[in-house]
Amino acid sequence: MQMAVRRWPRLHGDRGMSTAEYAVGTIAAAAFAGLLFKIVTSPQVKELLLQIIEKALKLAG
């Protein structure tokens, strides 16, 4: 039984993220969200989305 207890940490290692990894992941997610927001709110994308919505409304009724 004692051998199994000693092997457990070596077999499974670290699981999950540390605080630093959470910070880096959060910063990366925020940067991606900012980039996506800039793209979606650009005039070209707004115009494209409006065209798609207008076409869908014309088809629907």
mmCIF file as Biopython writes it, N, C-alpha, C and O atoms, coordinates in Angstrom:
data_model
#
loop_
_atom_site.group_PDB
_atom_site.id
_atom_site.type_symbol
_atom_site.label_atom_id
_atom_site.label_alt_id
_atom_site.label_comp_id
_atom_site.label_asym_id
_atom_site.label_entity_id
_atom_site.label_seq_id
_atom_site.pdbx_PDB_ins_code
_atom_site.Cartn_x
_atom_site.Cartn_y
_atom_site.Cartn_z
_atom_site.occupancy
_atom_site.B_iso_or_equiv
_atom_site.auth_seq_id
_atom_site.auth_asym_id
_atom_site.pdbx_PDB_model_num
ATOM 1   N N  . MET A ? 1  ? 0.829   -1.187 0.000   1.0 0.0 1  A 1 
ATOM 2   C CA . MET A ? 1  ? 0.000   0.000  0.000   1.0 0.0 1  A 1 
ATOM 3   C C  . MET A ? 1  ? 0.871   1.247  0.000   1.0 0.0 1  A 1 
ATOM 4   O O  . MET A ? 1  ? 0.558   2.224  -0.681  1.0 0.0 1  A 1 
ATOM 5   N N  . GLN A ? 2  ? 1.949   1.220  0.751   1.0 0.0 2  A 1 
ATOM 6   C CA . GLN A ? 2  ? 2.816   2.390  0.862   1.0 0.0 2  A 1 
ATOM 7   C C  . GLN A ? 2  ? 3.477   2.700  -0.481  1.0 0.0 2  A 1 
ATOM 8   O O  . GLN A ? 2  ? 3.700   3.874  -0.777  1.0 0.0 2  A 1 
ATOM 9   N N  . MET A ? 3  ? 3.800   1.708  -1.301  1.0 0.0 3  A 1 
ATOM 10  C CA . MET A ? 3  ? 4.396   1.935  -2.613  1.0 0.0 3  A 1 
ATOM 11  C C  . MET A ? 3  ? 3.424   2.662  -3.533  1.0 0.0 3  A 1 
ATOM 12  O O  . MET A ? 3  ? 3.818   3.547  -4.293  1.0 0.0 3  A 1 
ATOM 13  N N  . ALA A ? 4  ? 2.151   2.283  -3.458  1.0 0.0 4  A 1 
ATOM 14  C CA . ALA A ? 4  ? 1.141   2.934  -4.304  1.0 0.0 4  A 1 
ATOM 15  C C  . ALA A ? 4  ? 1.011   4.408  -3.935  1.0 0.0 4  A 1 
ATOM 16  O O  . ALA A ? 4  ? 0.840   5.247  -4.820  1.0 0.0 4  A 1 
ATOM 17  N N  . VAL A ? 5  ? 1.086   4.732  -2.669  1.0 0.0 5  A 1 
ATOM 18  C CA . VAL A ? 5  ? 0.980   6.124  -2.219  1.0 0.0 5  A 1 
ATOM 19  C C  . VAL A ? 5  ? 2.182   6.917  -2.715  1.0 0.0 5  A 1 
ATOM 20  O O  . VAL A ? 5  ? 2.023   8.076  -3.097  1.0 0.0 5  A 1 
ATOM 21  N N  . ARG A ? 6  ? 3.359   6.346  -2.721  1.0 0.0 6  A 1 
ATOM 22  C CA . ARG A ? 6  ? 4.561   7.042  -3.183  1.0 0.0 6  A 1 
ATOM 23  C C  . ARG A ? 6  ? 4.532   7.265  -4.698  1.0 0.0 6  A 1 
ATOM 24  O O  . ARG A ? 6  ? 5.032   8.284  -5.177  1.0 0.0 6  A 1 
ATOM 25  N N  . ARG A ? 7  ? 3.964   6.341  -5.448  1.0 0.0 7  A 1 
ATOM 26  C CA . ARG A ? 7  ? 3.947   6.449  -6.908  1.0 0.0 7  A 1 
ATOM 27  C C  . ARG A ? 7  ? 2.904   7.441  -7.413  1.0 0.0 7  A 1 
ATOM 28  O O  . ARG A ? 7  ? 3.061   7.985  -8.506  1.0 0.0 7  A 1 
ATOM 29  N N  . TRP A ? 8  ? 1.865   7.684  -6.661  1.0 0.0 8  A 1 
ATOM 30  C CA . TRP A ? 8  ? 0.762   8.521  -7.124  1.0 0.0 8  A 1 
ATOM 31  C C  . TRP A ? 8  ? 1.217   9.880  -7.667  1.0 0.0 8  A 1 
ATOM 32  O O  . TRP A ? 8  ? 0.833   10.217 -8.787  1.0 0.0 8  A 1 
ATOM 33  N N  . PRO A ? 9  ? 2.006   10.676 -6.949  1.0 0.0 9  A 1 
ATOM 34  C CA . PRO A ? 9  ? 2.411   11.978 -7.491  1.0 0.0 9  A 1 
ATOM 35  C C  . PRO A ? 9  ? 3.254   11.850 -8.760  1.0 0.0 9  A 1 
ATOM 36  O O  . PRO A ? 9  ? 3.130   12.682 -9.660  1.0 0.0 9  A 1 
ATOM 37  N N  . ARG A ? 10 ? 4.103   10.836 -8.852  1.0 0.0 10 A 1 
ATOM 38  C CA . ARG A ? 10 ? 4.943   10.676 -10.042 1.0 0.0 10 A 1 
ATOM 39  C C  . ARG A ? 10 ? 4.126   10.273 -11.258 1.0 0.0 10 A 1 
ATOM 40  O O  . ARG A ? 10 ? 4.449   10.679 -12.374 1.0 0.0 10 A 1 
ATOM 41  N N  . LEU A ? 11 ? 3.092   9.496  -11.070 1.0 0.0 11 A 1 
ATOM 42  C CA . LEU A ? 11 ? 2.293   9.031  -12.198 1.0 0.0 11 A 1 
ATOM 43  C C  . LEU A ? 11 ? 1.364   10.113 -12.729 1.0 0.0 11 A 1 
ATOM 44  O O  . LEU A ? 11 ? 1.093   10.163 -13.929 1.0 0.0 11 A 1 
ATOM 45  N N  . HIS A ? 12 ? 0.881   10.964 -11.864 1.0 0.0 12 A 1 
ATOM 46  C CA . HIS A ? 12 ? -0.136  11.916 -12.278 1.0 0.0 12 A 1 
ATOM 47  C C  . HIS A ? 12 ? 0.378   13.351 -12.391 1.0 0.0 12 A 1 
ATOM 48  O O  . HIS A ? 12 ? -0.265  14.163 -13.057 1.0 0.0 12 A 1 
ATOM 49  N N  . GLY A ? 13 ? 1.474   13.690 -11.790 1.0 0.0 13 A 1 
ATOM 50  C CA . GLY A ? 13 ? 2.069   15.017 -11.928 1.0 0.0 13 A 1 
ATOM 51  C C  . GLY A ? 13 ? 1.117   16.137 -11.554 1.0 0.0 13 A 1 
ATOM 52  O O  . GLY A ? 13 ? 0.135   15.920 -10.844 1.0 0.0 13 A 1 
ATOM 53  N N  . ASP A ? 14 ? 1.416   17.344 -12.038 1.0 0.0 14 A 1 
ATOM 54  C CA . ASP A ? 14 ? 0.565   18.501 -11.774 1.0 0.0 14 A 1 
ATOM 55  C C  . ASP A ? 14 ? -0.672  18.442 -12.652 1.0 0.0 14 A 1 
ATOM 56  O O  . ASP A ? 14 ? -0.603  18.112 -13.836 1.0 0.0 14 A 1 
ATOM 57  N N  . ARG A ? 15 ? -1.766  18.759 -12.065 1.0 0.0 15 A 1 
ATOM 58  C CA . ARG A ? 15 ? -3.008  18.851 -12.820 1.0 0.0 15 A 1 
ATOM 59  C C  . ARG A ? 15 ? -3.541  20.274 -12.661 1.0 0.0 15 A 1 
ATOM 60  O O  . ARG A ? 15 ? -3.426  20.872 -11.591 1.0 0.0 15 A 1 
ATOM 61  N N  . GLY A ? 16 ? -4.117  20.802 -13.717 1.0 0.0 16 A 1 
ATOM 62  C CA . GLY A ? 16 ? -4.682  22.140 -13.637 1.0 0.0 16 A 1 
ATOM 63  C C  . GLY A ? 16 ? -3.636  23.210 -13.917 1.0 0.0 16 A 1 
ATOM 64  O O  . GLY A ? 16 ? -2.489  22.912 -14.250 1.0 0.0 16 A 1 
ATOM 65  N N  . MET A ? 17 ? -4.054  24.443 -13.776 1.0 0.0 17 A 1 
ATOM 66  C CA . MET A ? 17 ? -3.167  25.564 -14.075 1.0 0.0 17 A 1 
ATOM 67  C C  . MET A ? 17 ? -2.763  26.264 -12.786 1.0 0.0 17 A 1 
ATOM 68  O O  . MET A ? 17 ? -3.511  26.294 -11.808 1.0 0.0 17 A 1 
ATOM 69  N N  . SER A ? 18 ? -1.575  26.818 -12.813 1.0 0.0 18 A 1 
ATOM 70  C CA . SER A ? 18 ? -1.129  27.615 -11.685 1.0 0.0 18 A 1 
ATOM 71  C C  . SER A ? 18 ? -1.647  29.038 -11.859 1.0 0.0 18 A 1 
ATOM 72  O O  . SER A ? 18 ? -2.236  29.368 -12.888 1.0 0.0 18 A 1 
ATOM 73  N N  . THR A ? 19 ? -1.429  29.863 -10.869 1.0 0.0 19 A 1 
ATOM 74  C CA . THR A ? 19 ? -1.895  31.251 -10.906 1.0 0.0 19 A 1 
ATOM 75  C C  . THR A ? 19 ? -1.292  32.001 -12.079 1.0 0.0 19 A 1 
ATOM 76  O O  . THR A ? 19 ? -1.990  32.768 -12.742 1.0 0.0 19 A 1 
ATOM 77  N N  . ALA A ? 20 ? -0.027  31.799 -12.346 1.0 0.0 20 A 1 
ATOM 78  C CA . ALA A ? 20 ? 0.616   32.489 -13.474 1.0 0.0 20 A 1 
ATOM 79  C C  . ALA A ? 20 ? 0.002   32.057 -14.800 1.0 0.0 20 A 1 
ATOM 80  O O  . ALA A ? 20 ? -0.183  32.880 -15.695 1.0 0.0 20 A 1 
ATOM 81  N N  . GLU A ? 21 ? -0.310  30.792 -14.928 1.0 0.0 21 A 1 
ATOM 82  C CA . GLU A ? 21 ? -0.937  30.309 -16.166 1.0 0.0 21 A 1 
ATOM 83  C C  . GLU A ? 21 ? -2.336  30.887 -16.327 1.0 0.0 21 A 1 
ATOM 84  O O  . GLU A ? 21 ? -2.748  31.211 -17.441 1.0 0.0 21 A 1 
ATOM 85  N N  . TYR A ? 22 ? -3.077  31.021 -15.213 1.0 0.0 22 A 1 
ATOM 86  C CA . TYR A ? 22 ? -4.390  31.651 -15.279 1.0 0.0 22 A 1 
ATOM 87  C C  . TYR A ? 22 ? -4.252  33.105 -15.739 1.0 0.0 22 A 1 
ATOM 88  O O  . TYR A ? 22 ? -5.048  33.576 -16.551 1.0 0.0 22 A 1 
ATOM 89  N N  . ALA A ? 23 ? -3.259  33.804 -15.231 1.0 0.0 23 A 1 
ATOM 90  C CA . ALA A ? 23 ? -3.051  35.203 -15.603 1.0 0.0 23 A 1 
ATOM 91  C C  . ALA A ? 23 ? -2.733  35.328 -17.090 1.0 0.0 23 A 1 
ATOM 92  O O  . ALA A ? 23 ? -3.299  36.181 -17.774 1.0 0.0 23 A 1 
ATOM 93  N N  . VAL A ? 24 ? -1.849  34.500 -17.587 1.0 0.0 24 A 1 
ATOM 94  C CA . VAL A ? 24 ? -1.494  34.539 -19.007 1.0 0.0 24 A 1 
ATOM 95  C C  . VAL A ? 24 ? -2.703  34.169 -19.864 1.0 0.0 24 A 1 
ATOM 96  O O  . VAL A ? 24 ? -2.952  34.805 -20.888 1.0 0.0 24 A 1 
ATOM 97  N N  . GLY A ? 25 ? -3.440  33.164 -19.461 1.0 0.0 25 A 1 
ATOM 98  C CA . GLY A ? 25 ? -4.645  32.763 -20.192 1.0 0.0 25 A 1 
ATOM 99  C C  . GLY A ? 25 ? -5.693  33.859 -20.205 1.0 0.0 25 A 1 
ATOM 100 O O  . GLY A ? 25 ? -6.344  34.078 -21.227 1.0 0.0 25 A 1 
ATOM 101 N N  . THR A ? 26 ? -5.867  34.547 -19.093 1.0 0.0 26 A 1 
ATOM 102 C CA . THR A ? 26 ? -6.831  35.640 -19.012 1.0 0.0 26 A 1 
ATOM 103 C C  . THR A ? 26 ? -6.422  36.800 -19.898 1.0 0.0 26 A 1 
ATOM 104 O O  . THR A ? 26 ? -7.261  37.381 -20.587 1.0 0.0 26 A 1 
ATOM 105 N N  . ILE A ? 27 ? -5.149  37.140 -19.888 1.0 0.0 27 A 1 
ATOM 106 C CA . ILE A ? 27 ? -4.652  38.230 -20.741 1.0 0.0 27 A 1 
ATOM 107 C C  . ILE A ? 27 ? -4.821  37.869 -22.212 1.0 0.0 27 A 1 
ATOM 108 O O  . ILE A ? 27 ? -5.236  38.707 -23.013 1.0 0.0 27 A 1 
ATOM 109 N N  . ALA A ? 28 ? -4.505  36.641 -22.569 1.0 0.0 28 A 1 
ATOM 110 C CA . ALA A ? 28 ? -4.664  36.205 -23.961 1.0 0.0 28 A 1 
ATOM 111 C C  . ALA A ? 28 ? -6.133  36.243 -24.378 1.0 0.0 28 A 1 
ATOM 112 O O  . ALA A ? 28 ? -6.445  36.669 -25.490 1.0 0.0 28 A 1 
ATOM 113 N N  . ALA A ? 29 ? -7.027  35.809 -23.515 1.0 0.0 29 A 1 
ATOM 114 C CA . ALA A ? 29 ? -8.457  35.829 -23.826 1.0 0.0 29 A 1 
ATOM 115 C C  . ALA A ? 29 ? -8.965  37.258 -23.984 1.0 0.0 29 A 1 
ATOM 116 O O  . ALA A ? 29 ? -9.763  37.540 -24.877 1.0 0.0 29 A 1 
ATOM 117 N N  . ALA A ? 30 ? -8.504  38.155 -23.121 1.0 0.0 30 A 1 
ATOM 118 C CA . ALA A ? 30 ? -8.916  39.559 -23.215 1.0 0.0 30 A 1 
ATOM 119 C C  . ALA A ? 30 ? -8.381  40.199 -24.498 1.0 0.0 30 A 1 
ATOM 120 O O  . ALA A ? 30 ? -9.084  40.977 -25.142 1.0 0.0 30 A 1 
ATOM 121 N N  . ALA A ? 31 ? -7.159  39.879 -24.864 1.0 0.0 31 A 1 
ATOM 122 C CA . ALA A ? 31 ? -6.583  40.423 -26.098 1.0 0.0 31 A 1 
ATOM 123 C C  . ALA A ? 31 ? -7.352  39.901 -27.311 1.0 0.0 31 A 1 
ATOM 124 O O  . ALA A ? 31 ? -7.627  40.659 -28.241 1.0 0.0 31 A 1 
ATOM 125 N N  . PHE A ? 32 ? -7.694  38.634 -27.308 1.0 0.0 32 A 1 
ATOM 126 C CA . PHE A ? 32 ? -8.458  38.056 -28.414 1.0 0.0 32 A 1 
ATOM 127 C C  . PHE A ? 32 ? -9.846  38.687 -28.500 1.0 0.0 32 A 1 
ATOM 128 O O  . PHE A ? 32 ? -10.332 38.972 -29.595 1.0 0.0 32 A 1 
ATOM 129 N N  . ALA A ? 33 ? -10.479 38.904 -27.356 1.0 0.0 33 A 1 
ATOM 130 C CA . ALA A ? 33 ? -11.800 39.537 -27.329 1.0 0.0 33 A 1 
ATOM 131 C C  . ALA A ? 33 ? -11.722 40.959 -27.876 1.0 0.0 33 A 1 
ATOM 132 O O  . ALA A ? 33 ? -12.605 41.388 -28.619 1.0 0.0 33 A 1 
ATOM 133 N N  . GLY A ? 34 ? -10.664 41.694 -27.512 1.0 0.0 34 A 1 
ATOM 134 C CA . GLY A ? 34 ? -10.488 43.048 -28.028 1.0 0.0 34 A 1 
ATOM 135 C C  . GLY A ? 34 ? -10.298 43.064 -29.532 1.0 0.0 34 A 1 
ATOM 136 O O  . GLY A ? 34 ? -10.865 43.906 -30.229 1.0 0.0 34 A 1 
ATOM 137 N N  . LEU A ? 35 ? -9.510  42.146 -30.024 1.0 0.0 35 A 1 
ATOM 138 C CA . LEU A ? 35 ? -9.278  42.044 -31.469 1.0 0.0 35 A 1 
ATOM 139 C C  . LEU A ? 35 ? -10.575 41.684 -32.196 1.0 0.0 35 A 1 
ATOM 140 O O  . LEU A ? 35 ? -10.893 42.269 -33.232 1.0 0.0 35 A 1 
ATOM 141 N N  . LEU A ? 36 ? -11.311 40.738 -31.660 1.0 0.0 36 A 1 
ATOM 142 C CA . LEU A ? 36 ? -12.575 40.338 -32.264 1.0 0.0 36 A 1 
ATOM 143 C C  . LEU A ? 36 ? -13.569 41.495 -32.256 1.0 0.0 36 A 1 
ATOM 144 O O  . LEU A ? 36 ? -14.296 41.692 -33.230 1.0 0.0 36 A 1 
ATOM 145 N N  . PHE A ? 37 ? -13.607 42.252 -31.181 1.0 0.0 37 A 1 
ATOM 146 C CA . PHE A ? 37 ? -14.491 43.412 -31.090 1.0 0.0 37 A 1 
ATOM 147 C C  . PHE A ? 37 ? -14.140 44.446 -32.158 1.0 0.0 37 A 1 
ATOM 148 O O  . PHE A ? 37 ? -15.024 45.005 -32.807 1.0 0.0 37 A 1 
ATOM 149 N N  . LYS A ? 38 ? -12.852 44.692 -32.334 1.0 0.0 38 A 1 
ATOM 150 C CA . LYS A ? 38 ? -12.407 45.652 -33.354 1.0 0.0 38 A 1 
ATOM 151 C C  . LYS A ? 38 ? -12.825 45.194 -34.748 1.0 0.0 38 A 1 
ATOM 152 O O  . LYS A ? 38 ? -13.273 46.002 -35.562 1.0 0.0 38 A 1 
ATOM 153 N N  . ILE A ? 39 ? -12.678 43.909 -35.020 1.0 0.0 39 A 1 
ATOM 154 C CA . ILE A ? 39 ? -13.034 43.378 -36.333 1.0 0.0 39 A 1 
ATOM 155 C C  . ILE A ? 39 ? -14.538 43.484 -36.568 1.0 0.0 39 A 1 
ATOM 156 O O  . ILE A ? 39 ? -14.971 43.937 -37.627 1.0 0.0 39 A 1 
ATOM 157 N N  . VAL A ? 40 ? -15.325 43.074 -35.596 1.0 0.0 40 A 1 
ATOM 158 C CA . VAL A ? 40 ? -16.780 43.060 -35.754 1.0 0.0 40 A 1 
ATOM 159 C C  . VAL A ? 40 ? -17.352 44.471 -35.855 1.0 0.0 40 A 1 
ATOM 160 O O  . VAL A ? 40 ? -18.352 44.676 -36.543 1.0 0.0 40 A 1 
ATOM 161 N N  . THR A ? 41 ? -16.743 45.441 -35.190 1.0 0.0 41 A 1 
ATOM 162 C CA . THR A ? 41 ? -17.268 46.808 -35.230 1.0 0.0 41 A 1 
ATOM 163 C C  . THR A ? 41 ? -16.664 47.637 -36.364 1.0 0.0 41 A 1 
ATOM 164 O O  . THR A ? 41 ? -16.948 48.831 -36.461 1.0 0.0 41 A 1 
ATOM 165 N N  . SER A ? 42 ? -15.856 47.047 -37.204 1.0 0.0 42 A 1 
ATOM 166 C CA . SER A ? 42 ? -15.291 47.783 -38.338 1.0 0.0 42 A 1 
ATOM 167 C C  . SER A ? 42 ? -16.395 48.066 -39.360 1.0 0.0 42 A 1 
ATOM 168 O O  . SER A ? 42 ? -17.341 47.287 -39.476 1.0 0.0 42 A 1 
ATOM 169 N N  . PRO A ? 43 ? -16.285 49.167 -40.098 1.0 0.0 43 A 1 
ATOM 170 C CA . PRO A ? 43 ? -17.329 49.524 -41.071 1.0 0.0 43 A 1 
ATOM 171 C C  . PRO A ? 43 ? -17.574 48.442 -42.127 1.0 0.0 43 A 1 
ATOM 172 O O  . PRO A ? 43 ? -18.716 48.218 -42.529 1.0 0.0 43 A 1 
ATOM 173 N N  . GLN A ? 44 ? -16.522 47.778 -42.572 1.0 0.0 44 A 1 
ATOM 174 C CA . GLN A ? 44 ? -16.684 46.747 -43.590 1.0 0.0 44 A 1 
ATOM 175 C C  . GLN A ? 44 ? -17.523 45.575 -43.075 1.0 0.0 44 A 1 
ATOM 176 O O  . GLN A ? 44 ? -18.404 45.078 -43.776 1.0 0.0 44 A 1 
ATOM 177 N N  . VAL A ? 45 ? -17.247 45.149 -41.871 1.0 0.0 45 A 1 
ATOM 178 C CA . VAL A ? 45 ? -17.980 44.010 -41.311 1.0 0.0 45 A 1 
ATOM 179 C C  . VAL A ? 45 ? -19.411 44.415 -40.990 1.0 0.0 45 A 1 
ATOM 180 O O  . VAL A ? 45 ? -20.337 43.634 -41.208 1.0 0.0 45 A 1 
ATOM 181 N N  . LYS A ? 46 ? -19.605 45.634 -40.474 1.0 0.0 46 A 1 
ATOM 182 C CA . LYS A ? 46 ? -20.962 46.103 -40.208 1.0 0.0 46 A 1 
ATOM 183 C C  . LYS A ? 46 ? -21.792 46.087 -41.482 1.0 0.0 46 A 1 
ATOM 184 O O  . LYS A ? 46 ? -22.932 45.623 -41.472 1.0 0.0 46 A 1 
ATOM 185 N N  . GLU A ? 47 ? -21.236 46.586 -42.574 1.0 0.0 47 A 1 
ATOM 186 C CA . GLU A ? 47 ? -21.936 46.607 -43.853 1.0 0.0 47 A 1 
ATOM 187 C C  . GLU A ? 47 ? -22.258 45.196 -44.321 1.0 0.0 47 A 1 
ATOM 188 O O  . GLU A ? 47 ? -23.369 44.936 -44.783 1.0 0.0 47 A 1 
ATOM 189 N N  . LEU A ? 48 ? -21.312 44.294 -44.208 1.0 0.0 48 A 1 
ATOM 190 C CA . LEU A ? 48 ? -21.535 42.901 -44.601 1.0 0.0 48 A 1 
ATOM 191 C C  . LEU A ? 48 ? -22.649 42.269 -43.775 1.0 0.0 48 A 1 
ATOM 192 O O  . LEU A ? 48 ? -23.517 41.586 -44.318 1.0 0.0 48 A 1 
ATOM 193 N N  . LEU A ? 49 ? -22.627 42.495 -42.467 1.0 0.0 49 A 1 
ATOM 194 C CA . LEU A ? 49 ? -23.672 41.939 -41.601 1.0 0.0 49 A 1 
ATOM 195 C C  . LEU A ? 49 ? -25.034 42.526 -41.942 1.0 0.0 49 A 1 
ATOM 196 O O  . LEU A ? 49 ? -26.029 41.800 -41.952 1.0 0.0 49 A 1 
ATOM 197 N N  . LEU A ? 50 ? -25.100 43.824 -42.221 1.0 0.0 50 A 1 
ATOM 198 C CA . LEU A ? 50 ? -26.366 44.445 -42.602 1.0 0.0 50 A 1 
ATOM 199 C C  . LEU A ? 50 ? -26.895 43.851 -43.901 1.0 0.0 50 A 1 
ATOM 200 O O  . LEU A ? 50 ? -28.098 43.621 -44.030 1.0 0.0 50 A 1 
ATOM 201 N N  . GLN A ? 51 ? -26.015 43.601 -44.860 1.0 0.0 51 A 1 
ATOM 202 C CA . GLN A ? 51 ? -26.430 42.990 -46.120 1.0 0.0 51 A 1 
ATOM 203 C C  . GLN A ? 51 ? -26.999 41.589 -45.893 1.0 0.0 51 A 1 
ATOM 204 O O  . GLN A ? 51 ? -28.014 41.216 -46.482 1.0 0.0 51 A 1 
ATOM 205 N N  . ILE A ? 52 ? -26.338 40.830 -45.041 1.0 0.0 52 A 1 
ATOM 206 C CA . ILE A ? 52 ? -26.802 39.467 -44.742 1.0 0.0 52 A 1 
ATOM 207 C C  . ILE A ? 52 ? -28.174 39.509 -44.067 1.0 0.0 52 A 1 
ATOM 208 O O  . ILE A ? 52 ? -29.059 38.724 -44.408 1.0 0.0 52 A 1 
ATOM 209 N N  . ILE A ? 53 ? -28.351 40.420 -43.116 1.0 0.0 53 A 1 
ATOM 210 C CA . ILE A ? 53 ? -29.632 40.529 -42.409 1.0 0.0 53 A 1 
ATOM 211 C C  . ILE A ? 53 ? -30.733 40.985 -43.356 1.0 0.0 53 A 1 
ATOM 212 O O  . ILE A ? 53 ? -31.840 40.446 -43.322 1.0 0.0 53 A 1 
ATOM 213 N N  . GLU A ? 54 ? -30.445 41.968 -44.199 1.0 0.0 54 A 1 
ATOM 214 C CA . GLU A ? 54 ? -31.445 42.443 -45.158 1.0 0.0 54 A 1 
ATOM 215 C C  . GLU A ? 54 ? -31.852 41.326 -46.123 1.0 0.0 54 A 1 
ATOM 216 O O  . GLU A ? 54 ? -33.034 41.167 -46.427 1.0 0.0 54 A 1 
ATOM 217 N N  . LYS A ? 55 ? -30.892 40.570 -46.592 1.0 0.0 55 A 1 
ATOM 218 C CA . LYS A ? 55 ? -31.193 39.458 -47.507 1.0 0.0 55 A 1 
ATOM 219 C C  . LYS A ? 55 ? -32.062 38.409 -46.819 1.0 0.0 55 A 1 
ATOM 220 O O  . LYS A ? 55 ? -33.007 37.888 -47.411 1.0 0.0 55 A 1 
ATOM 221 N N  . ALA A ? 56 ? -31.732 38.103 -45.560 1.0 0.0 56 A 1 
ATOM 222 C CA . ALA A ? 56 ? -32.512 37.117 -44.814 1.0 0.0 56 A 1 
ATOM 223 C C  . ALA A ? 56 ? -33.933 37.603 -44.580 1.0 0.0 56 A 1 
ATOM 224 O O  . ALA A ? 56 ? -34.875 36.815 -44.652 1.0 0.0 56 A 1 
ATOM 225 N N  . LEU A ? 57 ? -34.100 38.901 -44.299 1.0 0.0 57 A 1 
ATOM 226 C CA . LEU A ? 57 ? -35.439 39.444 -44.095 1.0 0.0 57 A 1 
ATOM 227 C C  . LEU A ? 57 ? -36.252 39.436 -45.385 1.0 0.0 57 A 1 
ATOM 228 O O  . LEU A ? 57 ? -37.459 39.195 -45.358 1.0 0.0 57 A 1 
ATOM 229 N N  . LYS A ? 58 ? -35.599 39.696 -46.505 1.0 0.0 58 A 1 
ATOM 230 C CA . LYS A ? 58 ? -36.295 39.659 -47.794 1.0 0.0 58 A 1 
ATOM 231 C C  . LYS A ? 58 ? -36.744 38.235 -48.121 1.0 0.0 58 A 1 
ATOM 232 O O  . LYS A ? 58 ? -37.841 38.040 -48.644 1.0 0.0 58 A 1 
ATOM 233 N N  . LEU A ? 59 ? -35.929 37.263 -47.825 1.0 0.0 59 A 1 
ATOM 234 C CA . LEU A ? 59 ? -36.275 35.872 -48.075 1.0 0.0 59 A 1 
ATOM 235 C C  . LEU A ? 59 ? -37.409 35.394 -47.160 1.0 0.0 59 A 1 
ATOM 236 O O  . LEU A ? 59 ? -38.238 34.575 -47.557 1.0 0.0 59 A 1 
ATOM 237 N N  . ALA A ? 60 ? -37.429 35.916 -45.937 1.0 0.0 60 A 1 
ATOM 238 C CA . ALA A ? 60 ? -38.422 35.482 -44.956 1.0 0.0 60 A 1 
ATOM 239 C C  . ALA A ? 60 ? -39.804 36.086 -45.227 1.0 0.0 60 A 1 
ATOM 240 O O  . ALA A ? 60 ? -40.823 35.492 -44.876 1.0 0.0 60 A 1 
ATOM 241 N N  . GLY A ? 61 ? -39.833 37.257 -45.846 1.0 0.0 61 A 1 
ATOM 242 C CA . GLY A ? 61 ? -41.164 37.808 -45.985 1.0 0.0 61 A 1 
ATOM 243 C C  . GLY A ? 61 ? -41.241 38.859 -46.972 1.0 0.0 61 A 1 
ATOM 244 O O  . GLY A ? 61 ? -42.314 39.419 -47.195 1.0 0.0 61 A 1 
#
